[in-house]
């Protein structure tokens, strides 16, 4: 049985995963990427930041500390799920996967420091975090049901549209990372850019965004006609997409100001989580612990 404490812990995990992306963005936007000049220590002689390293050291070390907190959350959830691991293996393994991402991120983070924030390594450092946000969002949704799939009454294009939206989200994130690597906020005066044309890579980033919005609108119109449970997740996703698009265009035409980029980073995590919620809502699951099958939901 999934307790309220487990459900709350799952939400904390999702927020923390989004927080690590945001804090990483703050490191880059403030030029604090090499605030800690070494890894795994902050300096060759100190595990933590020193007064001589100033605000940049504090920001970079704060990002590293949040990663430790993320691991602690994973361990706590692991212990909470241990007794029910046979009843809910889906939750147990999802959390274990999230916990396993932490050391991977730490190692890649160390490589980014050793390579003086090589833009391609920095891009690779972001990818596991984006995946972790998606997995954490899925983990949260699984805490609201029994994990038992139910059948569908009739064939529907909505699951296929859900997968299309998720794939487009991945493409958007990919080009977004490349756009970031070509932009002005490098994370440090010592780091270089990826050399891609900023205008063209921005356009390549915007194109799948528009496709994603179109796919969301089409899915929403079908979901409304079918009275599907997908309506609410799709509405949330559409709102997030429109907000992200607005921020994206405004920041592009205003010289990519730091504040707007920070909001765009928050919106990115929201977009990933909302896309996962849309796809997951296409597959109905029982919410009753004492039944093997619930009534199927019309899609």
C-alpha positions in Angstrom: 0.0 0.0 0.0 1.2 3.5 -0.9 1.1 5.7 2.1 0.7 9.5 2.2 4.3 9.7 3.4 5.6 7.9 0.3 3.5 10.1 -2.0 4.8 13.2 -0.3 8.4 11.9 -0.6 7.8 11.2 -4.3 6.7 14.9 -4.8 9.8 16.0 -2.9 11.9 13.9 -5.2 10.4 15.5 -8.3 10.8 19.0 -6.9 14.4 18.2 -6.0 15.2 16.9 -9.5 13.8 20.0 -11.0 15.7 22.0 -8.4 19.0 20.5 -9.5 18.3 21.6 -13.1 17.5 25.1 -11.8 20.5 25.4 -9.6 22.7 24.2 -12.4 21.2 26.9 -14.6 22.0 29.5 -11.9 25.6 28.2 -11.8 25.9 28.8 -15.6 24.0 32.2 -15.6 26.1 33.7 -12.8 29.4 32.5 -14.3 30.0 30.2 -11.3 30.8 27.1 -13.3 34.3 27.0 -12.0 33.5 28.4 -8.6 34.9 25.1 -7.4 38.1 24.6 -9.3 38.4 20.9 -8.6 36.4 17.7 -8.2 35.4 15.8 -6.0 36.9 18.5 -3.7 36.0 22.1 -4.2 39.7 23.0 -4.3 42.8 20.7 -4.2 43.0 21.5 -0.5 39.4 21.9 0.6 36.3 19.7 0.3 34.0 22.7 0.7 34.1 26.3 -0.7 36.5 28.8 0.9 36.0 32.5 1.6 38.6 33.3 -1.0 36.3 31.8 -3.7 33.6 34.3 -3.0 30.0 34.1 -4.2 30.8 31.9 -7.2 32.3 29.2 -4.9 29.1 29.3 -2.8 26.8 29.0 -5.8 28.8 26.1 -7.3 29.2 24.3 -4.0 25.5 24.8 -3.3 24.7 23.0 -6.5 26.9 20.1 -5.5 25.3 20.0 -2.0 21.8 19.8 -3.6 23.0 16.7 -5.4 23.9 15.1 -2.0 20.5 16.1 -0.7 18.9 14.4 -3.8 20.8 11.2 -3.0 19.6 11.4 0.6 16.0 11.7 -0.5 16.5 8.6 -2.7 17.9 6.6 0.2 14.9 7.7 2.5 12.4 6.6 -0.2 14.3 3.4 -0.7 13.9 2.5 3.0 10.2 3.6 2.9 9.6 1.2 0.0 11.6 -1.7 1.2 8.8 -3.6 3.0 6.4 -3.1 0.0 9.0 -3.8 -2.7 7.2 -7.1 -3.7 3.8 -5.5 -3.7 5.0 -2.4 -5.6 8.1 -3.4 -7.5 7.4 -0.6 -10.0 7.9 2.1 -7.4 10.9 0.3 -5.8 12.8 0.1 -9.1 11.8 3.6 -10.3 13.3 5.1 -7.1 16.4 2.9 -7.4 16.9 4.2 -11.0 16.6 7.8 -9.8 19.1 7.0 -7.0 21.5 5.5 -9.5 21.5 8.6 -11.7 23.0 10.7 -8.8 26.6 9.2 -9.0 26.4 9.3 -12.8 25.7 13.0 -12.6 28.4 13.5 -10.1 31.0 11.9 -12.3 29.9 13.8 -15.4 29.9 16.9 -13.3 33.5 16.2 -12.4 34.4 15.8 -16.0 32.8 19.2 -16.8 35.1 20.8 -14.2 38.2 19.0 -15.5 37.4 20.1 -19.1 36.9 23.7 -18.0 33.2 23.6 -18.9 33.5 22.1 -22.4 30.1 22.9 -23.9 29.6 19.4 -25.2 30.4 17.9 -21.8 28.1 20.4 -20.2 25.3 19.3 -22.6 25.9 15.7 -21.6 25.8 16.7 -18.0 22.2 18.0 -18.5 20.7 15.0 -20.2 20.6 12.7 -17.1 18.9 15.4 -15.2 16.2 15.9 -17.8 15.6 12.1 -17.8 15.5 12.1 -14.0 12.7 14.7 -14.0 10.7 12.6 -16.4 11.2 9.5 -14.3 10.4 11.4 -11.1 7.2 12.7 -12.6 6.2 9.1 -13.6 7.1 8.0 -10.1 4.8 10.5 -8.6 1.9 9.4 -10.8 2.5 5.7 -9.9 2.0 6.6 -6.2 -1.7 7.5 -7.0 -2.7 4.0 -8.2 -2.1 0.3 -7.7 0.2 -0.1 -10.7 -2.3 -2.5 -12.2 -3.1 -1.7 -15.9 -6.8 -1.8 -17.0 -8.1 -2.4 -20.5 -9.4 0.1 -23.0 -13.0 0.0 -24.4 -12.1 1.0 -27.9 -9.0 1.8 -30.0 -7.9 5.4 -29.7 -5.3 7.7 -31.3 -4.6 9.3 -28.0 -1.8 6.9 -26.8 0.0 7.4 -30.1 -0.4 11.2 -29.7 0.9 10.9 -26.2 4.1 9.1 -27.4 4.4 11.7 -30.2 4.3 14.5 -27.6 6.9 12.8 -25.5 9.3 12.3 -28.4 8.9 15.9 -29.5 9.6 16.9 -25.9 12.9 15.0 -26.1 13.8 16.7 -29.4 12.9 20.1 -28.0 15.2 19.5 -25.0 18.0 18.2 -27.3 17.9 21.4 -29.4 17.4 23.5 -26.3 20.7 22.2 -24.9 22.5 22.9 -28.2 21.0 26.4 -28.2 22.2 27.0 -24.7 25.7 25.9 -25.8 25.7 28.4 -28.6 24.4 31.3 -26.5 26.1 33.9 -24.4 25.9 32.3 -20.9 28.8 30.0 -20.9 29.1 29.5 -17.1 32.6 30.9 -16.9 34.9 33.3 -18.8 37.3 30.4 -19.3 34.8 28.2 -21.2 34.1 28.2 -24.9 30.9 27.9 -27.0 29.9 25.0 -29.2 30.4 27.0 -32.4 26.9 26.5 -33.8 25.2 29.4 -35.4 23.0 30.9 -32.7 20.2 32.0 -35.1 19.8 28.7 -36.9 20.1 26.5 -33.9 17.4 28.7 -32.2 15.1 28.1 -35.2 15.8 24.4 -35.0 14.8 24.5 -31.4 11.6 26.4 -32.1 10.3 24.2 -34.9 9.7 21.0 -32.8 8.1 23.3 -30.2 5.4 24.3 -32.7 4.9 20.7 -33.7 4.5 19.8 -30.0 1.9 22.6 -29.5 0.0 21.4 -32.6 0.1 17.7 -31.4 -1.1 18.8 -27.9 -4.1 20.8 -29.4 -5.1 17.9 -31.6 -4.9 15.5 -28.7 -6.8 17.8 -26.5 -9.6 18.2 -29.0 -9.9 14.4 -29.3 -9.7 14.0 -25.5 -12.5 16.5 -25.0 -14.8 14.7 -27.5 -14.1 11.3 -25.9 -14.5 12.7 -22.3 -11.0 11.2 -21.6 -9.1 11.5 -18.4 -6.3 13.0 -20.6 -8.1 16.3 -20.8 -6.6 17.8 -17.6 -3.0 16.7 -18.2 -3.2 18.0 -21.8 -4.6 21.4 -20.6 -1.8 21.7 -18.1 0.8 20.8 -20.8 -0.7 23.3 -23.3 -0.5 26.1 -20.7 3.1 25.2 -19.9 4.0 25.1 -23.6 2.5 28.5 -24.3 4.2 30.0 -21.3 7.5 28.5 -22.3 7.1 29.7 -25.9 6.3 33.2 -24.7 9.4 33.3 -22.5 11.5 31.8 -25.2 10.6 34.4 -27.8 10.8 37.3 -25.4 14.3 36.3 -24.2 15.4 35.8 -27.8 14.4 39.3 -28.9 15.6 41.0 -25.7 19.2 39.6 -25.7 18.7 36.5 -23.5 18.4 38.3 -20.1 19.4 36.1 -17.1 16.0 36.4 -15.3 14.1 35.1 -18.3 16.5 32.3 -18.9 16.1 31.2 -15.3 12.3 31.1 -15.7 12.8 29.2 -18.9 14.8 26.5 -17.0 11.9 26.2 -14.5 9.5 25.8 -17.4 11.7 23.2 -19.0 11.2 20.8 -16.0 7.5 21.6 -16.0 7.3 20.7 -19.7 9.1 17.4 -19.2 6.9 16.5 -16.2 3.7 17.5 -18.0 4.6 15.5 -21.1 5.2 12.4 -19.0 1.8 13.0 -17.3 0.0 13.2 -20.6 1.5 10.0 -21.9 0.9 8.1 -18.6 -2.8 9.3 -18.5 -3.4 7.5 -21.8 -3.0 4.2 -20.0 -5.6 3.7 -17.3 -4.7 1.9 -14.0 -6.7 0.7 -11.1 -6.9 3.0 -8.1 -8.5 0.5 -5.8 -6.1 -1.6 -3.7 -8.6 -4.5 -3.2 -9.5 -5.1 -6.9 -7.5 -6.5 -9.7 -9.2 -4.5 -12.4 -11.0 -1.2 -12.4 -13.5 0.0 -14.9 -11.7 1.0 -18.1 -11.5 4.6 -19.0 -12.8 5.7 -22.4 -10.0 7.2 -24.5 
